[in-house]
Amino acid sequence: MSLNASSSNPTSPPIVLTGDRPTGPLHLGHYIGSLKARVELQNTARQFILLADTQAMTDNVGRHQRVTENVMEVALDYLAVGIDPEKSTIFIQSQIRELYELSMVLLNLVTVSRLERNPTIKEEIRLRGFERDIPAGFLTYPVSQAADITAFKATLVPVGHDQLPMIEQTNELVRRFNNVVGQDILVECKEMLSATSRLPGIDGKAKMSKSLGNSIQLGATPAEIKKAVNAMYTDPNHLRVEDPGQVEGNVVFTFLDAFDPNKEEVEELKAHYRRGGLGDSVVKRRLEAQLQAMIEPIRTRREEFAKDKGEVLAMLKRGTERARAVAAQTLSEVNAAMGLNYFD
């Protein structure tokens, strides 16, 4: 499998900026929520995909090795699902110093109170139990995200509904900067919402997450897939096969909706389950077959790419160099607009 540098047309619209925090290997939630769309977008857009290791460090102090090690794991997942480095620019956030500089410029255009009002940040602070002991880097990571987006003048940013406040704040900063300098240097972006709602964990109680132990990784073995499907939450009141069952909140049916291509047969299964006479084991076997068939080629490609991690790292270096050239051009324009280009 070739990992040669891109020869794509740099003027092809739209420009997409997306990525992941490398805190662990990716799972089916990532696949249905964003990875599948990225594979499609790379054929119609100029796509930048960042491994957001700098942002991951904002709440992983003392666990930094976990972040750096997972840069390779996430890169392998990208390649395994079909993201082509000849079509998409995959890069490492921390290796582009221009993003730090642009973040500092944007930080001067936002207040602490505005950052604290960001609904996404408020929820993340609550989940992490920071209260008032909020790492400054974590509080300001929406500004870092805005720097990522604006550095590449992205016009489309794939996000979930919970990230919409980030897009709003980015566009606020764009308008504020352009107004301050009196020029349209930075570009506003639009959100691109996933057609699929967030995939729940196999326990049905939270979003899919490796840390919660309720995920199915993209490199899962056949045995791991089988075990995960067998453990999936269904309808606790569906005690006997002949009992009517509830489809809503039933994780097995949620997964079938997401991954089974035969929607008509899935709807028939739902109707049968609701009226009774359909056992959980039958539905789970169907889901397992679908997941085994889908994950097997992904796992195989991942194992093949993992045989030459040196070449994967070289691919990341090439992508990072291309991305840095774009970010450097934007920063040059920003500095010129602010009169900070003393030696040019």
C-alpha positions in Angstrom: 0.0 0.0 0.0 1.5 3.3 -1.1 1.8 6.3 1.2 3.3 8.7 -1.3 2.9 12.4 -1.0 -0.3 14.1 -2.3 -0.6 15.5 -5.8 -4.2 16.8 -5.3 -5.3 20.1 -6.7 -4.8 22.6 -3.9 -7.5 24.9 -5.2 -10.3 22.3 -5.0 -13.2 23.6 -2.8 -14.5 23.2 -0.2 -11.7 23.2 2.4 -12.4 20.8 5.3 -10.6 20.7 8.7 -11.3 17.7 10.9 -9.4 15.4 13.3 -9.2 13.6 16.6 -7.5 13.8 19.9 -5.1 10.8 20.0 -6.0 9.5 23.4 -6.5 5.9 22.2 -7.2 3.7 19.2 -10.4 4.7 17.4 -13.7 2.7 17.6 -17.0 2.2 15.8 -18.3 5.5 17.2 -15.6 7.4 15.4 -16.2 5.4 12.3 -19.9 6.1 11.9 -19.6 9.6 13.3 -16.8 10.9 11.2 -14.3 8.5 9.6 -16.7 7.2 7.0 -17.6 10.7 5.9 -13.9 11.7 5.6 -13.3 8.8 3.2 -16.1 10.2 1.0 -15.0 13.9 1.4 -11.5 13.3 0.3 -12.8 12.8 -3.2 -14.7 16.1 -3.4 -12.8 18.5 -1.0 -9.4 19.6 0.0 -9.3 17.9 3.4 -6.9 18.5 6.3 -7.0 15.9 9.1 -5.1 16.8 12.3 -3.9 14.6 15.1 -4.7 17.0 17.9 -2.0 16.0 20.3 -1.6 19.5 21.7 -5.2 19.7 22.6 -5.1 16.3 24.1 -2.4 17.5 26.5 -4.7 20.0 28.0 -6.3 17.4 30.2 -3.7 14.7 30.1 -0.9 16.3 32.1 1.2 13.4 33.6 -0.2 11.1 30.9 1.5 12.7 28.0 3.2 9.4 26.9 -0.3 8.0 26.3 -1.0 10.9 23.9 2.3 10.6 21.9 2.0 6.8 21.6 -1.5 7.0 20.3 -0.6 9.4 17.5 0.6 6.3 15.6 -2.4 4.2 16.6 -4.8 6.8 15.3 -2.8 7.3 12.1 -3.0 3.5 11.5 -6.8 3.7 12.0 -7.1 6.5 9.5 -5.2 4.5 6.9 -7.1 1.3 7.7 -10.5 2.8 7.0 -9.4 4.1 3.7 -8.2 7.7 4.3 -5.7 8.2 1.5 -2.7 10.5 2.3 -2.5 11.2 -1.4 -6.0 12.8 -1.2 -6.1 14.1 2.4 -3.4 15.9 4.3 -2.9 14.1 7.6 -0.7 16.1 10.1 0.4 16.3 13.7 -0.8 19.5 15.4 2.1 20.0 17.8 4.6 20.1 14.9 3.1 23.2 13.4 4.4 26.1 15.4 2.3 28.6 13.4 -0.8 27.2 15.1 0.6 28.2 18.5 1.3 31.7 17.2 -2.1 32.1 15.7 -3.7 30.9 19.0 -1.9 33.7 20.8 -3.2 36.3 18.4 -6.7 35.0 18.8 -6.5 34.8 22.6 -6.3 38.6 22.8 -9.7 38.8 21.1 -11.7 36.8 23.6 -12.5 37.2 27.3 -12.2 34.6 30.1 -15.9 35.1 30.8 -16.8 34.3 27.2 -14.7 31.1 27.3 -16.4 30.1 30.5 -19.8 30.6 28.9 -19.1 28.1 26.1 -21.6 25.3 26.7 -19.2 22.6 25.5 -16.5 23.8 27.8 -18.9 24.1 30.7 -20.0 20.5 30.2 -16.5 19.2 29.8 -15.4 21.0 33.0 -18.4 19.4 34.8 -17.5 15.9 33.5 -13.9 16.2 34.6 -14.7 17.7 38.0 -12.4 20.6 37.5 -14.7 23.1 39.3 -12.5 26.2 39.6 -9.2 24.3 39.2 -9.4 24.5 35.4 -6.1 24.2 33.5 -5.7 27.3 31.5 -4.9 25.3 28.4 -8.1 23.4 28.7 -10.2 26.6 29.2 -8.7 28.1 26.1 -8.8 25.1 23.8 -11.7 26.5 21.8 -9.2 29.2 20.7 -6.7 26.5 19.7 -9.5 24.9 17.7 -10.3 28.2 16.1 -6.6 28.6 15.2 -6.6 25.2 13.6 -9.7 26.0 11.5 -8.7 29.5 10.5 -5.0 28.6 9.7 -6.3 26.4 6.8 -9.2 28.8 6.0 -11.5 25.9 6.3 -15.0 26.4 5.0 -16.5 23.2 6.3 -15.9 21.6 9.7 -17.5 18.2 10.5 -18.8 18.3 14.1 -21.4 16.7 16.3 -24.2 18.8 17.8 -22.3 19.2 21.1 -19.5 21.0 19.2 -21.7 23.6 17.6 -20.7 26.2 20.2 -17.1 25.7 19.1 -18.0 26.7 15.5 -19.9 29.7 16.8 -17.0 30.9 18.9 -14.6 30.4 15.9 -16.7 32.6 13.7 -16.9 35.2 16.4 -13.1 35.3 16.5 -12.9 35.5 12.7 -15.3 38.5 12.7 -13.5 40.2 15.6 -10.1 39.8 14.0 -11.2 41.0 10.6 -13.0 44.0 12.2 -9.9 44.9 14.2 -7.5 44.9 11.2 -10.1 46.2 8.7 -9.5 43.4 6.2 -11.1 40.1 5.5 -8.1 37.9 6.3 -9.6 35.0 8.1 -12.6 33.0 6.8 -15.8 31.9 8.6 -16.7 28.3 8.5 -19.9 26.3 8.4 -20.6 23.1 10.5 -21.1 19.8 8.7 -23.3 17.7 11.0 -23.1 13.9 10.8 -26.1 12.2 9.4 -25.8 9.6 12.2 -26.5 10.4 15.8 -23.9 9.6 18.4 -23.4 5.8 18.7 -24.0 4.6 22.3 -21.6 2.3 24.1 -22.5 -1.4 24.2 -23.8 -0.8 27.8 -26.3 1.7 26.5 -25.6 4.1 29.3 -23.1 6.5 27.7 -21.3 7.4 24.5 -18.9 4.8 23.2 -15.5 5.3 24.9 -12.5 3.1 25.4 -12.0 4.6 28.9 -15.5 3.4 29.9 -14.8 -0.1 28.5 -17.9 0.0 26.3 -16.4 0.4 22.8 -15.6 -1.9 19.9 -12.3 -0.8 18.4 -11.6 -0.7 14.6 -8.9 -3.3 15.1 -11.0 -5.6 17.2 -10.5 -9.4 16.8 -13.4 -11.7 15.9 -13.5 -12.9 19.5 -13.6 -9.4 20.8 -16.4 -8.5 18.4 -18.4 -11.5 19.4 -17.9 -10.8 23.1 -19.0 -7.2 22.7 -22.1 -8.0 20.8 -23.1 -10.7 23.3 -22.7 -8.2 26.1 -24.9 -5.5 24.4 -27.7 -3.9 26.3 -31.2 -4.9 24.9 -34.6 -4.6 26.6 -34.4 -5.8 30.2 -38.1 -6.6 30.2 -37.8 -8.9 27.2 -37.4 -12.0 29.3 -38.9 -14.6 27.0 -38.8 -15.0 23.3 -42.6 -14.6 23.0 -42.7 -11.4 25.0 -43.1 -8.1 23.1 -39.8 -6.1 23.1 -38.8 -2.5 23.0 -36.7 -1.3 20.2 -36.1 2.2 21.4 -33.0 2.3 23.6 -32.1 -1.2 22.5 -28.4 -1.0 21.6 -28.5 -3.9 19.2 -31.1 -2.2 17.0 -29.3 1.1 17.3 -26.2 -0.6 15.8 -28.2 -2.4 13.1 -29.6 1.0 12.1 -26.1 2.3 11.8 -24.3 -0.6 10.1 -26.8 -3.0 8.4 -27.2 -1.9 4.8 -30.6 -3.7 4.4 -32.9 -1.2 6.1 -36.0 -2.9 5.0 -35.1 -6.2 6.7 -34.1 -4.3 9.8 -37.5 -2.6 10.0 -39.1 -6.1 9.7 -37.0 -7.3 12.5 -38.1 -4.3 14.6 -41.7 -5.0 14.0 -41.3 -8.7 14.8 -39.4 -7.8 18.0 -42.1 -5.4 19.1 -44.9 -7.9 18.7 -43.0 -10.8 20.3 -41.6 -14.0 19.1 -38.0 -12.8 18.2 -35.2 -13.6 20.6 -32.3 -11.3 21.4 -29.8 -14.0 20.3 -31.2 -14.0 16.8 -30.9 -10.2 16.4 -27.4 -10.3 18.0 -26.2 -12.9 15.6 -27.3 -10.8 12.6 -25.4 -7.8 14.1 -22.3 -9.8 14.8 -22.2 -11.0 11.2 -22.5 -7.5 9.9 -19.7 -6.2 12.2 -17.4 -9.1 11.5 -17.7 -8.5 7.8 -17.2 -4.8 8.1 -14.3 -4.8 10.5 -12.3 -7.7 9.0 -10.9 -5.8 6.1 -10.2 -2.8 8.3 -8.3 -4.9 10.8 -6.3 -6.6 7.9 -5.3 -3.3 6.4 -4.3 -1.9 9.8 -2.1 -4.9 10.5 -0.4 -4.5 7.1 0.3 -0.8 7.6 1.6 -1.5 11.2 4.3 -3.7 9.7 6.1 -0.5 8.5 5.5 2.2 11.1 8.6 4.0 9.8 6.8 4.6 6.5 3.6 5.7 8.4 5.7 8.2 10.3 7.3 9.4 7.1 3.7 9.9 5.7 2.9 12.0 8.8 6.0 14.1 8.3 5.1 14.8 4.6 1.6 15.7 5.6 2.8 17.9 8.4 5.2 19.7 6.1 2.4 20.4 3.6 0.0 21.6 6.3 2.7 23.8 7.8 3.2 25.6 4.5 -0.5 26.5 4.4 -0.6 27.6 8.0 2.6 29.7 7.6 1.0 31.6 4.7 -2.1 32.4 6.8 0.1 33.5 9.7 2.1 35.7 7.4 -1.1 37.4 6.3 -2.3 37.8 9.9 1.1 39.3 11.0 1.1 41.7 8.0 -2.4 42.9 8.8 -1.4 43.6 12.4 1.9 45.2 11.5 4.0 42.5 13.0 6.0 41.8 9.9 9.0 43.9 11.0 11.7 42.2 9.0 9.7 41.5 5.8 
